Amino acid sequence: MNSSDPKQESPESDPHSDVSREDVESALPPESEPDLSALLAEREDQLMRMAAEVENLRKRHAQELSNASKFAIESFAEALLPAADSLETALRLQDQSFEGLRSGVELTLRQLQQAFERGRLNALDPVGEKFDPNRHQAVSMVDGASRDPAVPPNHVVEVMQKGYLIGERVIRPALVIVSAP
């Protein structure tokens, strides 16, 4: 046998060899053959475990979302409690002077404003701004020159009721009087 002779190659490297895959597999001992039913059972078990894990993650995520919204409102409610306490105290007091009542109302208003700031609730007080139907609700139009000559047409002349935003989302539009064009 000459190793340099190309016609004398081993049957494994010869693509035209008469040895088939079945011949090789039949030469293996029977214990080396994979147990397909055991592999299938193992894969089914893995699939069931993965499905259970995904379901647990979904439930945990839903619970976290629920808790986040509950705690967000809880924080805002806690910020409002001092203002409610001040109002209840004012109602319990008898024989209040006008100045005492006024200072109590001012204190309560400051407490509400602080709660609004903590809750990211911002007031819209758009006097002098261009009318924006997405943020303002016009209740009437007036001749701008008669009220304030510096106010151009289609601008807010007066705010009847402040509007409120959370972030950029309008919670309540401002009720406004707009200068006529």
MDAnalysis code that builds the backbone (N, CA, C; Angstrom):
import MDAnalysis as mda
import numpy as np

u = mda.Universe.empty(543, n_residues=181, atom_resindex=np.repeat(np.arange(181), 3), trajectory=True)
u.add_TopologyAttr("name", ["N", "CA", "C"] * 181)
u.add_TopologyAttr("resid", np.arange(1, 182))
u.add_TopologyAttr("resname", ["MET", "ASN", "SER", "SER", "ASP", "PRO", "LYS", "GLN", "GLU", "SER", "PRO", "GLU", "SER", "ASP", "PRO", "HIS", "SER", "ASP", "VAL", "SER", "ARG", "GLU", "ASP", "VAL", "GLU", "SER", "ALA", "LEU", "PRO", "PRO", "GLU", "SER", "GLU", "PRO", "ASP", "LEU", "SER", "ALA", "LEU", "LEU", "ALA", "GLU", "ARG", "GLU", "ASP", "GLN", "LEU", "MET", "ARG", "MET", "ALA", "ALA", "GLU", "VAL", "GLU", "ASN", "LEU", "ARG", "LYS", "ARG", "HIS", "ALA", "GLN", "GLU", "LEU", "SER", "ASN", "ALA", "SER", "LYS", "PHE", "ALA", "ILE", "GLU", "SER", "PHE", "ALA", "GLU", "ALA", "LEU", "LEU", "PRO", "ALA", "ALA", "ASP", "SER", "LEU", "GLU", "THR", "ALA", "LEU", "ARG", "LEU", "GLN", "ASP", "GLN", "SER", "PHE", "GLU", "GLY", "LEU", "ARG", "SER", "GLY", "VAL", "GLU", "LEU", "THR", "LEU", "ARG", "GLN", "LEU", "GLN", "GLN", "ALA", "PHE", "GLU", "ARG", "GLY", "ARG", "LEU", "ASN", "ALA", "LEU", "ASP", "PRO", "VAL", "GLY", "GLU", "LYS", "PHE", "ASP", "PRO", "ASN", "ARG", "HIS", "GLN", "ALA", "VAL", "SER", "MET", "VAL", "ASP", "GLY", "ALA", "SER", "ARG", "ASP", "PRO", "ALA", "VAL", "PRO", "PRO", "ASN", "HIS", "VAL", "VAL", "GLU", "VAL", "MET", "GLN", "LYS", "GLY", "TYR", "LEU", "ILE", "GLY", "GLU", "ARG", "VAL", "ILE", "ARG", "PRO", "ALA", "LEU", "VAL", "ILE", "VAL", "SER", "ALA", "PRO"])
u.atoms.positions = np.array([
    [0.829, -1.168, 0.000],
    [0.000, 0.000, 0.000],
    [0.872, 1.228, 0.000],
    [0.678, 2.055, -0.941],
    [1.471, 3.258, -1.064],
    [0.600, 4.415, -0.609],
    [1.050, 5.171, 0.366],
    [0.249, 6.259, 0.904],
    [0.203, 7.442, -0.036],
    [1.100, 7.490, -0.988],
    [1.076, 8.600, -1.929],
    [0.151, 8.315, -3.102],
    [-0.340, 7.091, -3.207],
    [-1.232, 6.738, -4.299],
    [-2.646, 7.235, -3.980],
    [-3.210, 8.155, -4.805],
    [-4.533, 8.702, -4.508],
    [-5.639, 7.656, -4.605],
    [-5.424, 6.574, -5.281],
    [-6.452, 5.556, -5.417],
    [-6.551, 4.706, -4.170],
    [-5.594, 4.795, -3.266],
    [-5.547, 3.959, -2.085],
    [-5.981, 4.756, -0.835],
    [-7.048, 5.537, -0.896],
    [-7.516, 6.330, 0.248],
    [-8.358, 5.474, 1.170],
    [-8.521, 5.915, 2.393],
    [-9.347, 5.182, 3.339],
    [-10.819, 5.339, 2.965],
    [-11.669, 4.396, 3.349],
    [-13.082, 4.476, 2.976],
    [-13.788, 5.671, 3.615],
    [-13.288, 6.188, 4.767],
    [-13.951, 7.331, 5.404],
    [-13.779, 8.609, 4.608],
    [-12.634, 8.752, 3.911],
    [-12.406, 9.974, 3.155],
    [-12.889, 9.876, 1.724],
    [-13.227, 8.702, 1.303],
    [-13.694, 8.508, -0.069],
    [-15.201, 8.732, -0.111],
    [-15.651, 9.742, -0.856],
    [-17.086, 10.003, -0.919],
    [-17.842, 8.908, -1.665],
    [-17.170, 8.096, -2.430],
    [-17.833, 7.041, -3.189],
    [-17.670, 5.688, -2.525],
    [-17.401, 5.696, -1.236],
    [-17.185, 4.456, -0.495],
    [-18.494, 3.693, -0.374],
    [-18.373, 2.391, -0.208],
    [-19.540, 1.541, -0.066],
    [-20.040, 1.503, 1.381],
    [-19.377, 2.185, 2.328],
    [-19.769, 2.180, 3.737],
    [-20.834, 3.255, 3.933],
    [-21.967, 2.856, 4.442],
    [-23.064, 3.809, 4.656],
    [-23.175, 4.168, 6.142],
    [-23.979, 5.163, 6.416],
    [-24.216, 5.585, 7.798],
    [-24.868, 4.452, 8.593],
    [-25.774, 3.747, 7.968],
    [-26.446, 2.631, 8.640],
    [-25.434, 1.561, 9.059],
    [-24.435, 1.363, 8.213],
    [-23.402, 0.376, 8.550],
    [-22.626, 0.806, 9.796],
    [-22.327, 2.132, 9.863],
    [-21.574, 2.638, 11.008],
    [-22.432, 2.554, 12.261],
    [-23.717, 2.964, 12.175],
    [-24.592, 2.948, 13.344],
    [-24.862, 1.521, 13.811],
    [-24.971, 0.586, 12.879],
    [-25.222, -0.803, 13.291],
    [-23.999, -1.417, 13.957],
    [-22.824, -0.853, 13.708],
    [-21.610, -1.364, 14.323],
    [-21.469, -0.878, 15.762],
    [-22.230, 0.196, 16.146],
    [-22.167, 0.707, 17.512],
    [-22.916, -0.232, 18.444],
    [-22.457, -0.330, 19.684],
    [-23.182, -1.169, 20.633],
    [-24.581, -0.587, 20.896],
    [-25.590, -1.373, 21.209],
    [-26.962, -0.905, 21.382],
    [-27.123, 0.086, 22.529],
    [-26.305, 0.059, 23.576],
    [-26.457, 1.001, 24.680],
    [-26.052, 2.426, 24.302],
    [-25.381, 2.633, 23.192],
    [-24.997, 3.984, 22.790],
    [-26.095, 4.671, 21.985],
    [-27.118, 3.952, 21.589],
    [-28.226, 4.566, 20.863],
    [-29.013, 5.441, 21.832],
    [-29.381, 6.654, 21.401],
    [-30.120, 7.544, 22.304],
    [-31.530, 7.020, 22.554],
    [-31.978, 7.220, 23.768],
    [-33.336, 6.833, 24.120],
    [-34.240, 8.020, 23.790],
    [-34.923, 7.957, 22.669],
    [-35.747, 9.069, 22.189],
    [-36.881, 9.395, 23.144],
    [-37.477, 8.415, 23.757],
    [-38.577, 8.693, 24.682],
    [-38.070, 9.446, 25.914],
    [-36.871, 9.125, 26.378],
    [-36.304, 9.837, 27.524],
    [-35.964, 11.274, 27.138],
    [-35.399, 11.468, 25.946],
    [-35.098, 12.827, 25.474],
    [-36.377, 13.637, 25.299],
    [-37.407, 13.016, 24.746],
    [-38.676, 13.695, 24.542],
    [-39.286, 14.089, 25.887],
    [-39.256, 13.207, 26.858],
    [-39.785, 13.504, 28.187],
    [-38.997, 14.643, 28.835],
    [-37.674, 14.637, 28.650],
    [-36.838, 15.705, 29.220],
    [-37.166, 17.048, 28.580],
    [-37.346, 17.057, 27.272],
    [-37.687, 18.307, 26.564],
    [-39.074, 18.807, 26.974],
    [-40.026, 17.905, 27.137],
    [-41.360, 18.304, 27.577],
    [-41.303, 18.903, 28.975],
    [-40.500, 18.321, 29.847],
    [-40.337, 18.846, 31.193],
    [-39.723, 20.251, 31.158],
    [-38.701, 20.424, 30.324],
    [-38.072, 21.741, 30.189],
    [-39.077, 22.763, 29.653],
    [-39.874, 22.362, 28.674],
    [-40.871, 23.258, 28.096],
    [-41.915, 23.650, 29.137],
    [-42.377, 22.701, 29.937],
    [-43.355, 23.005, 30.980],
    [-42.766, 23.938, 32.033],
    [-41.502, 23.723, 32.384],
    [-40.854, 24.600, 33.369],
    [-40.704, 26.025, 32.819],
    [-40.338, 26.126, 31.554],
    [-40.191, 27.449, 30.942],
    [-41.544, 28.154, 30.856],
    [-42.597, 27.419, 30.507],
    [-43.939, 28.014, 30.435],
    [-44.375, 28.502, 31.816],
    [-44.093, 27.717, 32.847],
    [-44.437, 28.126, 34.215],
    [-43.644, 29.360, 34.623],
    [-42.384, 29.411, 34.230],
    [-41.554, 30.575, 34.564],
    [-42.074, 31.833, 33.874],
    [-42.469, 31.715, 32.616],
    [-43.024, 32.859, 31.884],
    [-44.324, 33.321, 32.543],
    [-45.164, 32.398, 32.940],
    [-46.427, 32.748, 33.611],
    [-46.154, 33.446, 34.944],
    [-45.175, 32.959, 35.696],
    [-44.807, 33.611, 36.956],
    [-44.288, 35.028, 36.723],
    [-43.477, 35.208, 35.694],
    [-42.978, 36.546, 35.363],
    [-44.116, 37.477, 34.982],
    [-45.082, 36.958, 34.211],
    [-46.226, 37.774, 33.799],
    [-47.034, 38.206, 35.022],
    [-47.294, 37.279, 35.939],
    [-48.049, 37.604, 37.152],
    [-47.285, 38.601, 38.021],
    [-45.976, 38.407, 38.160],
    [-45.163, 39.316, 38.965],
    [-45.170, 40.724, 38.367],
    [-45.070, 40.805, 37.044],
    [-45.099, 42.106, 36.374],
    [-46.447, 42.794, 36.577],
    [-47.543, 42.044, 36.452],
    [-48.874, 42.611, 36.664],
    [-49.022, 43.122, 38.096],
    [-48.504, 42.377, 39.058],
    [-48.570, 42.796, 40.460],
    [-47.736, 44.051, 40.695],
    [-46.563, 44.123, 40.078],
    [-45.715, 45.310, 40.231],
    [-46.382, 46.541, 39.629],
    [-47.039, 46.379, 38.487],
    [-47.762, 47.502, 37.885],
    [-48.904, 47.959, 38.787],
    [-49.628, 47.016, 39.337],
    [-50.728, 47.340, 40.235],
    [-50.220, 48.078, 41.469],
    [-49.142, 47.572, 42.043],
    [-48.566, 48.220, 43.223],
    [-48.034, 49.611, 42.906],
    [-47.446, 49.779, 41.743],
    [-46.900, 51.092, 41.372],
    [-48.011, 52.133, 41.308],
    [-49.141, 51.796, 40.710],
    [-50.231, 52.774, 40.634],
    [-50.841, 53.016, 42.001],
    [-50.955, 51.965, 42.832],
    [-51.496, 52.142, 44.188],
    [-50.590, 53.045, 45.010],
    [-49.277, 52.802, 44.943],
    [-48.364, 53.583, 45.751],
    [-48.233, 55.008, 45.242],
    [-48.399, 55.220, 43.951],
    [-48.331, 56.578, 43.417],
    [-49.472, 57.409, 43.982],
    [-50.677, 56.878, 43.988],
    [-51.809, 57.623, 44.542],
    [-51.691, 57.724, 46.053],
    [-51.091, 56.725, 46.681],
    [-50.897, 56.765, 48.134],
    [-49.989, 57.925, 48.518],
    [-48.926, 58.119, 47.758],
    [-47.999, 59.210, 48.027],
    [-48.696, 60.562, 47.878],
    [-49.514, 60.699, 46.842],
    [-50.232, 61.957, 46.619],
    [-51.246, 62.179, 47.740],
    [-51.939, 61.125, 48.150],
    [-52.915, 61.240, 49.231],
    [-52.226, 61.667, 50.530],
    [-51.067, 61.092, 50.818],
    [-50.329, 61.478, 52.019],
    [-49.932, 62.945, 51.983],
    [-49.622, 63.452, 50.798],
    [-49.253, 64.858, 50.665],
    [-50.460, 65.776, 50.872],
    [-51.674, 65.276, 50.608],
    [-52.883, 66.085, 50.786],
    [-53.377, 66.112, 52.232],
    [-52.970, 65.143, 53.031],
    [-53.492, 65.039, 54.394],
    [-53.260, 66.290, 55.251],
    [-52.109, 66.950, 55.208],
    [-51.950, 68.158, 56.025],
    [-52.968, 69.253, 55.677],
    [-53.300, 69.386, 54.404],
    [-54.294, 70.388, 54.013],
    [-55.669, 70.014, 54.567],
    [-56.021, 68.733, 54.508],
    [-57.303, 68.289, 55.064],
    [-57.333, 68.526, 56.573],
    [-56.219, 68.242, 57.251],
    [-56.147, 68.473, 58.697],
    [-56.346, 69.955, 59.021],
    [-55.744, 70.829, 58.243],
    [-55.884, 72.273, 58.467],
    [-57.330, 72.720, 58.297],
    [-58.004, 72.203, 57.289],
    [-59.408, 72.567, 57.076],
    [-60.297, 72.074, 58.218],
    [-60.066, 70.855, 58.694],
    [-60.844, 70.325, 59.813],
    [-60.605, 71.142, 61.080],
    [-59.364, 71.538, 61.308],
    [-59.042, 72.361, 62.478],
    [-59.751, 73.705, 62.389],
    [-59.772, 74.300, 61.215],
    [-60.427, 75.591, 61.037],
    [-61.923, 75.493, 61.310],
    [-62.544, 74.400, 60.929],
    [-63.977, 74.238, 61.172],
    [-64.295, 74.004, 62.652],
    [-63.364, 73.426, 63.397],
    [-63.588, 73.175, 64.827],
    [-63.455, 74.445, 65.666],
    [-62.659, 75.389, 65.196],
    [-62.426, 76.606, 65.969],
    [-63.654, 77.509, 65.903],
    [-63.988, 78.065, 67.058],
    [-65.115, 78.994, 67.119],
    [-64.590, 80.387, 67.401],
    [-65.380, 81.366, 67.058],
    [-65.039, 82.769, 67.290],
    [-63.710, 83.143, 66.647],
    [-63.548, 82.794, 65.376],
    [-62.340, 83.135, 64.630],
    [-62.441, 84.567, 64.114],
    [-61.343, 85.261, 64.162],
    [-61.306, 86.599, 63.572],
    [-61.103, 86.439, 62.058],
    [-61.418, 87.482, 61.348],
    [-61.246, 87.436, 59.892],
    [-59.780, 87.207, 59.536],
    [-58.873, 87.879, 60.223],
    [-57.447, 87.737, 59.944],
    [-56.952, 86.320, 60.258],
    [-57.425, 85.748, 61.347],
    [-57.043, 84.371, 61.692],
    [-57.556, 83.387, 60.654],
    [-58.804, 83.598, 60.224],
    [-59.384, 82.736, 59.198],
    [-58.621, 82.878, 57.874],
    [-58.283, 84.105, 57.523],
    [-57.544, 84.352, 56.279],
    [-56.164, 83.690, 56.315],
    [-55.466, 83.822, 57.418],
    [-54.123, 83.217, 57.494],
    [-54.218, 81.695, 57.458],
    [-55.275, 81.131, 58.049],
    [-55.476, 79.688, 57.996],
    [-55.748, 79.203, 56.574],
    [-56.546, 79.952, 55.830],
    [-56.837, 79.597, 54.438],
    [-55.569, 79.707, 53.594],
    [-54.771, 80.731, 53.829],
    [-53.513, 80.881, 53.087],
    [-52.558, 79.733, 53.385],
    [-52.491, 79.319, 54.654],
    [-51.646, 78.183, 55.039],
    [-52.127, 76.908, 54.340],
    [-53.427, 76.700, 54.327],
    [-53.993, 75.513, 53.686],
    [-53.715, 75.525, 52.184],
    [-53.824, 76.686, 51.566],
    [-53.529, 76.801, 50.138],
    [-52.064, 76.469, 49.860],
    [-51.150, 76.941, 50.696],
    [-49.732, 76.609, 50.531],
    [-49.504, 75.102, 50.671],
    [-50.193, 74.474, 51.624],
    [-50.064, 73.029, 51.802],
    [-50.571, 72.283, 50.563],
    [-51.674, 72.750, 49.997],
    [-52.187, 72.131, 48.768],
    [-51.210, 72.306, 47.616],
    [-50.654, 73.492, 47.489],
    [-49.702, 73.747, 46.408],
    [-48.456, 72.874, 46.564],
    [-47.996, 72.677, 47.789],
    [-46.853, 71.794, 48.016],
    [-47.193, 70.349, 47.641],
    [-48.400, 69.927, 47.979],
    [-48.835, 68.573, 47.613],
    [-48.907, 68.431, 46.094],
    [-49.396, 69.474, 45.425],
    [-49.468, 69.443, 43.960],
    [-48.075, 69.348, 43.357],
    [-47.118, 70.077, 43.913],
    [-45.740, 70.023, 43.407],
    [-45.153, 68.628, 43.569],
    [-45.373, 68.010, 44.734],
    [-44.857, 66.658, 44.960],
    [-45.513, 65.656, 44.022],
    [-46.765, 65.892, 43.678],
    [-47.482, 65.008, 42.760],
    [-47.307, 65.393, 41.299],
    [-46.426, 66.369, 41.011],
    [-46.152, 66.847, 39.648],
    [-47.405, 67.393, 38.965],
    [-48.307, 67.966, 39.761],
    [-49.520, 68.589, 39.250],
    [-49.241, 70.082, 39.129],
    [-49.203, 70.583, 37.895],
    [-48.834, 71.975, 37.645],
    [-50.045, 72.779, 37.194],
    [-50.151, 73.981, 37.721],
    [-51.265, 74.860, 37.376],
    [-51.005, 75.562, 36.050],
    [-52.081, 75.761, 35.298],
    [-52.048, 76.564, 34.064],
    [-52.671, 77.907, 34.385],
    [-51.878, 78.954, 34.314],
    [-52.384, 80.315, 34.524],
    [-51.909, 81.138, 33.327],
    [-52.610, 81.017, 32.191],
    [-52.087, 81.491, 30.912],
    [-52.388, 82.943, 30.526],
    [-52.499, 83.840, 31.463],
    [-52.781, 85.236, 31.112],
    [-51.686, 85.751, 30.185],
    [-52.097, 86.326, 29.055],
    [-51.166, 86.886, 28.091],
    [-50.653, 85.892, 27.062],
    [-50.919, 84.597, 27.251],
    [-50.469, 83.583, 26.293],
    [-51.435, 83.497, 25.123],
    [-50.945, 82.999, 23.999],
    [-51.790, 82.752, 22.837],
    [-52.770, 81.638, 23.196],
    [-54.027, 81.797, 22.775],
    [-55.056, 80.805, 23.073],
    [-54.684, 79.462, 22.443],
    [-54.719, 78.405, 23.249],
    [-54.412, 77.044, 22.810],
    [-55.611, 76.169, 23.171],
    [-56.387, 75.736, 22.183],
    [-57.588, 74.946, 22.493],
    [-57.275, 73.599, 23.156],
    [-56.028, 73.160, 23.098],
    [-55.641, 71.919, 23.764],
    [-55.427, 72.105, 25.264],
    [-55.200, 73.354, 25.673],
    [-54.935, 73.638, 27.089],
    [-55.931, 74.607, 27.703],
    [-56.649, 75.310, 26.864],
    [-57.562, 76.355, 27.355],
    [-58.973, 76.098, 26.830],
    [-59.945, 76.543, 27.607],
    [-61.339, 76.497, 27.168],
    [-61.869, 77.921, 27.253],
    [-62.176, 78.476, 26.090],
    [-62.656, 79.855, 26.047],
    [-64.115, 79.901, 26.489],
    [-64.405, 80.790, 27.446],
    [-65.795, 80.965, 27.877],
    [-66.409, 82.200, 27.244],
    [-65.546, 83.127, 26.799],
    [-66.043, 84.296, 26.063],
    [-64.878, 85.005, 25.385],
    [-65.266, 85.937, 24.512],
    [-64.271, 86.761, 23.823],
    [-64.608, 88.216, 24.096],
    [-63.588, 89.020, 24.265],
    [-63.768, 90.452, 24.501],
    [-62.830, 91.214, 23.586],
    [-63.134, 92.456, 23.402],
    [-62.242, 93.327, 22.647],
    [-61.005, 93.543, 23.513],
    [-59.888, 93.027, 23.065],
    [-58.654, 93.072, 23.845],
    [-58.202, 94.480, 24.144],
    [-58.422, 95.388, 23.235],
    [-57.963, 96.764, 23.418],
    [-58.712, 97.445, 24.557],
    [-59.963, 97.051, 24.795],
    [-60.730, 97.690, 25.870],
    [-60.233, 97.250, 27.247],
    [-59.705, 96.049, 27.347],
    [-59.204, 95.545, 28.640],
    [-57.732, 95.882, 28.836],
    [-56.917, 95.495, 27.865],
    [-55.475, 95.716, 27.964],
    [-54.949, 95.895, 26.549],
    [-54.559, 97.086, 26.196],
    [-54.116, 97.337, 24.821],
    [-52.869, 96.535, 24.436],
    [-52.128, 96.031, 25.399],
    [-50.908, 95.288, 25.090],
    [-51.205, 93.838, 24.707],
    [-52.431, 93.366, 24.921],
    [-52.762, 91.978, 24.622],
    [-53.160, 91.867, 23.154],
    [-52.421, 91.065, 22.355],
    [-52.763, 90.902, 20.940],
    [-54.015, 90.035, 20.758],
    [-54.580, 90.020, 19.562],
    [-55.768, 89.201, 19.295],
    [-55.484, 87.710, 19.510],
    [-56.523, 86.970, 19.904],
    [-56.463, 85.526, 20.161],
    [-55.501, 85.155, 21.281],
    [-55.380, 86.037, 22.242],
    [-54.572, 85.759, 23.430],
    [-55.473, 85.798, 24.660],
    [-55.033, 85.125, 25.713],
    [-55.812, 85.052, 26.943],
    [-55.736, 86.393, 27.672],
    [-56.928, 86.945, 27.951],
    [-57.020, 88.220, 28.653],
    [-57.194, 87.985, 30.152],
    [-58.007, 86.973, 30.502],
    [-58.302, 86.702, 31.903],
    [-58.513, 85.205, 32.103],
    [-58.111, 84.715, 33.265],
    [-58.315, 83.305, 33.614],
    [-59.439, 83.246, 34.647],
    [-60.503, 82.555, 34.285],
    [-61.638, 82.403, 35.189],
    [-61.378, 81.250, 36.181],
    [-60.722, 80.204, 35.696],
    [-60.391, 79.052, 36.527],
    [-59.099, 78.446, 35.984],
    [-58.135, 78.239, 36.881],
    [-56.867, 77.651, 36.455],
    [-57.079, 76.247, 35.907],
    [-56.218, 75.889, 34.964],
    [-56.184, 74.520, 34.463],
    [-55.039, 73.793, 35.152],
    [-54.986, 72.473, 34.963],
    [-53.930, 71.689, 35.604],
    [-53.377, 70.650, 34.652],
    [-52.068, 70.424, 34.772],
    [-51.346, 69.437, 33.968],
    [-50.611, 68.472, 34.888],
    [-50.468, 67.241, 34.434],
    [-49.498, 66.326, 35.024],
    [-48.533, 66.038, 33.890],
    [-47.302, 66.503, 34.046],
    [-46.350, 66.435, 32.936],
    [-46.866, 67.346, 31.829],
    [-47.105, 66.787, 30.656],
    [-47.675, 67.554, 29.550],
    [-49.141, 67.192, 29.295],
    [-49.690, 66.327, 30.130],
    [-51.072, 65.888, 29.954],
    [-52.025, 66.830, 30.686],
    [-53.030, 67.331, 29.966],
    [-53.996, 68.253, 30.547],
    [-54.998, 67.457, 31.381],
    [-55.083, 67.783, 32.662],
    [-56.061, 67.175, 33.553],
    [-57.351, 67.972, 33.497],
    [-57.210, 69.288, 33.492],
    [-58.359, 70.183, 33.363],
    [-57.901, 71.423, 32.605],
    [-58.580, 71.774, 31.519],
    [-58.179, 72.983, 30.793],
    [-58.524, 74.239, 31.600],
    [-57.772, 75.283, 31.367],
    [-58.041, 76.560, 32.019],
    [-59.253, 77.213, 31.354],
    [-60.179, 77.729, 32.166],
    [-61.320, 78.481, 31.628],
    [-60.852, 79.926, 31.458],
    [-60.914, 80.422, 30.226],
    [-60.303, 81.716, 29.929],
    [-61.231, 82.615, 29.125],
    [-60.930, 83.909, 29.187],
    [-61.535, 84.901, 28.307],
    [-60.454, 85.312, 27.323],
    [-60.815, 85.292, 26.034],
    [-59.836, 85.499, 24.970],
    [-60.119, 86.837, 24.286],
    [-59.049, 87.516, 23.840],
    [-59.194, 88.761, 23.102],
    [-59.674, 88.463, 21.680],
    [-60.630, 89.245, 21.214],
    [-61.198, 89.038, 19.879],
    [-60.219, 89.490, 18.812],
    [-60.264, 88.820, 17.659],
    [-59.368, 89.210, 16.562],
    [-59.777, 90.521, 15.924],
])
